[in-house]
Amino acid sequence: MMRDPHIVSSFDKDLESVQAMVMRMGGLVEKALLEAVEALEMRDEALAERVRAGDAAIDALEEQIQTECARILALRSPTATDLRTVLTVMRLAAALERSGDYAKNLAKRSLVLMHMAPVNGAPGAIRRMARAVVALLSDALDAYIARDPAKAAEVRLRDAEVDQMYAALFRQFLTYMLEDPRTITPCMHLHFIAKNIERVGDHATAIAEQVIYLVEGAVPETARPKVDSVPMAEG
């Protein structure tokens, strides 16, 4: 049975609205991540505080998206395909909200590290890892807008590079701590920062997998390549 074209049009307009909010949310998360690591590198307390405060806008957008999606589900009676789209939007928003929380955590730990002696080379390595993760997140969202499962699959594979960067940083921090016990506290904070960035990479991968689910109707059957995780507590 054909759907009323007016209902189709209304659904499409609603979907465009929430998709625009998702992309705005993604932009805020990417900006927060980059500014958090810039604050760490430049030892800029004001910038770190702005990142912390800016998380409220990300949270508000996520809540708005979830509310709007619930309204769409209640009023539009979407078909199976449209339902999958709405569920995907809700999952993307949730992944972005969690990524925003990680950016806020980065800023909070950056503020603590500003009162400690710097660890040689660490901020630059953290920045490179953050940029790689932001690129993953951006490409995953682009794949969603383009409904491009091939690009999404590429994002899944590239997350292994982020895992490798994280493992290398962990080994570097461990070496510093063994050689000079005075670096233990700052290196622990830096490790948790690196771990939070790695987790954002996991969320970017989850977004990519949602794109594949949206387009193909099923999540990938093969497990994505994953570097062995480092056995250490999370922050």
WOZICOR-V483300 format. One record per run of one state. SS is the DSSP state (~ for helix, > for strand, _ for the rest). FROM is the first residue (numbers start at 1). TO is the last residue. If there is no record, write none. Layout:
((SS FROM TO) (SS FROM TO))
This chain:
((_ 1 4) (~ 5 42) (_ 43 44) (~ 45 76) (_ 77 79) (~ 80 113) (_ 114 121) (~ 122 146) (_ 147 148) (~ 149 179) (_ 180 180) (~ 181 216) (_ 217 235))
